[in-house]
Amino acid sequence: VPYLTDAHRACAQRLAHWMRSDCGFDEVEIDAVGNVVGVYHGSDRGAGNAKRLLTGSHYDTVRNGGKYDGRLGIFVPMACVRELHRAGRRLPFGLEVVGFAEEEGQRYKAVFLGSGALTGHFDPAWLEQKDADGISMRQAMEHAGLCIADIPKLQRDPAKYLGFVEVHIEQGPVLNELDLPLGIVTSINGNARFLGEIVGMASHAGTTPMDRRRDAACAVAELALFVETRAGAVPDLVATMGMLEVPNGSINVVPGRCKFSLDIRATTNEVRDACIADVRAELARICEQRSLHFKLEETVRAAAAPSDPAWMRRWECAVQALGLPLFHMPSGAGHDAMKLHERMPQAMLFQRGLNAGISHNPLESITNHDTELCVRAFQNLLDNLATETP
């Protein structure tokens, strides 16, 4: 379900339908970037100073991904609103659930389009980015019937919100290995993404001697091994070259160009940035040694997002009330909470995944039992917050 494809738009309509018909939200809309926004008013809905708790996650997916990445964090609060509505109950604060339209960065280079619009960080220059088929983001939005002029109006005022919480599958093996259903997130790793290209000289594979070659693909391969070694030498640092491409490559041609991606993440910005600097230096060294040229474009940079201590304690109370042990862990993956962190306090709750926690893969899986615990933890969070809120 890449951003603003037919499947993506159908998913948005289905979420909006469920919010209205099944869950009893008071207001439901699909906003100017495609976010599905549902609001369940608090008991003091007429008060001018009534605040809301903001929550949600993304409904776009990577190609050939799993079913629960992002969607769990939309359905869990939807289920809680459904039960509040069935009981005719209002909380002393409003609940705003957002199905963020884009988080994965699959169709366009820009990411966090949905949550970024809420924090005021939607860059109009992104509208001219084109996907693999040459369709600009502007064209895709217009085709979907979105009102681009309204995007600046989506920015939220932090003073009107209590904070942001997000439920998500772990997307890793830790909880599964420890046989724990839930984990409390201490921080979200800072990350940076790059698109690069090394340019050499395409030449005949049979007639070009090995010491005369300007092989772009071999240079990228050398860089990939450096990236693997550099990241592996430091705890809580990961680096990935997930895309490699020789444009118009042929079996009997020395590669003259090679494109690649680079993704670097760490629990602190300092560790991440030190790795980036070393990779840049190694890229320059390799290309100088091999008489090649390179381009490296930074497409994403997100700061590390430590969880708010008060909201972490609320998650702890919610989990402890279920009789479960507390386990704290960092998030290696990026989440919409990273963007909301820039405007308001945030904290996340992880749910264990099966199959060693594999994600971004059709084998991604969860259990009904764990999900029941996750929903009840969210209900506990709401109930406890209701006792705090005047």
N, C-alpha and C positions, 0 to 999 in steps of 0.2 A: 504494500500500500504506500507507494511513494507520493510525495506531496502533490495535491491537486490533480491526480489521475482520476479516471472514472471510479476506480475502486475506492480511492480516498474520499471522494465526494459522497459516494454511497454510504461509506462508513460514518461520515459526519451526520448524514440524514438519519441513519439508524440510531445513533447515539442520542440525537435530539428527540427522536420519537420516543425512545425509552425514557428519557428524562421527563417528558411531558406526560405520557400515557401510563407508564408503569410505576414511576417513582414519585410523582406529585410535586415536582419543582414548580415554584411560583412563576419564574421567568426562564425562558430558554431562547437562545439565539445562536446563530452562526455568524461570527463577527467578520471584520474586514480582512483578516488573514486566514480565515477558515477555522479558527478556534470554536469549539462547541462549548458554550457557557451556560450553566444552569445555576440559578440562585434559589435557595430556600430561605425565606425570610425568618428572622428571629421574632421573638414575642413582642419586641418593641419596634416593629417595622416602621412605625410612624415617627419614631424619634430621630431628630436630625443628627445625633451623634452616634447612632447605632453602628457598631463595627461588625466586620465579617471575618471569618476564618477562611483563608484561601487554600484550596487544595486541588489536586488533579495530576495528570501526567499526559503523555503524548499518545496519539493513536496512529501516527504514521509508523512505518516499519522499514527495516532494511530489506533488500531483495532476498527472497527465500528465507525469511526469518521465522521466528516463533510466534506463538499466539498471545503471549502474556507480557512481553516487554512493553511497558507503557500502559497497556490497557488495564492491567490489574489496578493501577493507581487511579483509574477513572471509575471502574466498577465498584471498588470497595466503598468509597464515599457515596456513590449512587445507591448502593444497597442500604447504607445507613440512613440516607434521606428517605428512602422508601419506607423503612420501618418507623421513622419519626412521623411521616405522613399518615401511615396506617393507624398509628396510635393517637393521631390528632395532637401531636406534641410539638411545641416550639421551644427552641433554646433561647437564652438571653442574648444571643448573637446570631448573625446570619451566617449561612454556609454557602460559599461560592465554589462550585466544582467546574474545572476547566479541562476539557479534552484538548490538549495543545495540538495544533495542526501539523507542526513540524519540529522535530528535534534531531533527527538522524543525519541530516546533511547528505541524503542520497541523490536527490534530483539536481540540486543546485549546490554550489560551494558554500553558500551561507547556511548556518545552522541556528537552532533555537529561534526560528522565525516566529513561532507562536508565543513562547514566553518572553522573547525579546521585545515583542510589540507591547506587552504589558509593562515592561520596565522602561519603555521609551527608547529602546536601542535598535529599532528597525531602521536600517540604513537605506534611504531611497535609491542609492546606487545599486543595491542588490537587484532592483527591478530589471536591470539590463543584462543580468547574468543569463546564460543560455544553458539548456540541458543538452544531453547527448544528441537529441534530434533537432537542435537549433531553435527550440521554442524558448523564448524569454520568459522570465518570471512574470513580467507585466502581461504578456499574452496569456499565460496560464491563468492568472488571476482574473483577467477580463473575461476569458472563456468560462470561468467558474461563476461569473456574476458577482464577484467581490468588488466592493467600492474602495479603490485604492486611496482615494482622498480622505477616507475616514480612519486610516491606520493611525495617524498621530493621536486620535481621540481615544485610542485603546489604552493609553498609558494610565496605570493605576496610581492613586494617591496613597502612599504607605500609611498615612495617618488614619485612613479609614479601615485598616486591616489589623487584626491581632497578630498575624504572621502567616507563614506558608508551611504546610506539611505535605509530604509525598510518600505514598506507599509504592514499593517497586520490588520486583523479583531481584534477587541478589546478582544474578548473571555470573556466578562464580561457584567454586566448589566448597567454600569454607563451611557454611551452615550445614550443607549436606554431609560433609565429613564428620562434623561434630554432632550430628543428629539433633539439630536444633531447628525449630520451625521459624523463629523470628530473630532478627538481629537489629540493634540500634546503631544507626550510622553516626560516626563521630565527625567525619569530614568527607568532602568530595574532592578527589584529586584534581589539581590544576592540569590543563592539557593545552596542547598546541598542535595544529595540523598544518601541513605544507603540501603543495604540489610542486614537483620539480621535473626538470628535464636536463639530460646531458646530451650534448651534440658533438659528434665526431665526424667521421667520413665513411659513408657507405662505399663498399668496394667488393670486388669479386672474392668469394670465399676460397676459390681454388688457386688464384694467382697472386694474392696478397700475402707476402711472407709474414710470419707471426710478429717479427720485430718491426714491421712497418705499419701495423694496424692502428687505427684510432677507433677502437671498439667501445661504443657507448654503453652497451649492455654489460660488458665485463666491468666497466667502471661502476655501474649501479650495483652489480653483484658484490663488488669489493666494499662499497659503502654499506650495503645491507649487512655484511658480516661484521663490519665495525660497529654498526648500530646495535646489533645483537649482543656483542661483547661489552660495549660501553654500558648499556642498560642493565645487563646481567651482573655487573660489578657493584651495583648500588641497591640497597634495600628499598622497596616501595617505589622503584622507578621502572617503567615499562616503555618500550619503544617498538614501533611496528611499521614495516613497509608493506602495506596491504595490497597495493596496486602496482604492477609492473607491466609496461607495454612497449613493444617495439613497433612503432607505426609502420604499416606496409612492409612488415618484416618478411623475409624469404629465407628458405632453408640454405640457399647458396649465396647469401649476401652477408657480409660483415655489417652488423648493425651500426648505422650512422646516427641514430637517435634512440633514446630510451627515456620514457616517461615513468615517473614513480610518485608514490605518495609517502608521507611520513607523519606518524602520529606519536607524540611523546607526552607521557603523563607521569605525575609524581604527586606525593602528598603535600609537598610545599612548592611554591613558585620558584624558590631558589634552586632546588635540586633539578627541577624541570629545565630552567633556563641555563644552568651549567651544562646539561646534556646537549641542549640545542646549540650552544656555542661550540662545543667540541665536535658535534656532527657537521656544523657549517665549516669549521676549520679543516676537518678531514675531507669533506667534499672538495674544497678548494685545492687541497694538497693532491688528491687523486687526479683531479682534472689537469692540474699543472704538470704532474709527472707524465700523464698520458697524452698531453697536448690536446685537451678537450675544452669545451666551453660548457657552462651550466647556467640554468635559471632556477631559482627557488623562491616560490611565492607562499607567504604565510596566509592561510585562509581563515584560520580560527585561532583565537587565544582566549582561554577562559581561566580566570584565577581560581586557585584552590578555595573551597567554600567550607570552612569549619562550621559544624552545627551549633546553633544557639544553645547555651547550657540550660536555660530554663525550659526550652522545648524538648531537649533531650531528657530532662527529668520527667516531663509529662509522659513521654513515650515509655520511660522506665516504669512509672506507676501503672500505666495502662497494661504493660506486659506482665508485671509482677502480679497484678490482680487476677491474671489467668492461671497463676501457679507455675509460670514458666521461669527458668533461670534467665538472668540478664547476660547478654553478650554484646560487646561493643566492637565495631569494626569500621574501617574506612571504606569508601566506595571507589573502586578503580575506574568505574564507568562514569561518564558525564550524565547529568540529569537536568531537567528543567529547574530543579531547586537551585542549581548553580546561578541561573539568571535571577531568580527571585531573591536570592541571597544579597544581590546588589542593592535591593530596595527595602527588604524587611527580614526579620528573623526567620530562620527556617531550620527544619530537622526532618530526617527521613527514617522510615522503618523498612527493613528488608524482610522479604519472605523467601524461604528456601526454595530452590529449584531442584528437580530430580535430574537423573542422568549426569551426576557430578556437576550440576548447576549449569550445564551448557546453555548458551543463549546465542541469539543471532543465528539460529539453526532450527530447522523443523523439529528436532528432538527436544527442544525446550518444553518443559513440563512441570506441573505443580500438582498438589493433591487437594481434594475437597476439604480434608481435615485441616491442613495448614491454612487454607483460605478462610475457613470458618474462624480459626484463631485470629487471623489477620483482621477480619471484619469486626470481631468482638474487641480486639485491641483498639481499633478506631472508635468503636462505640464508647469504650471506656475513656478514651481521650476526650471525646465530646462531653460525656457526662461529668468528668472531672473538671473540664474547662468551664462547664456551666455553673459549678459551685464557686469558681473563682471570679466569674464575670458579674459585676454589679448590675 
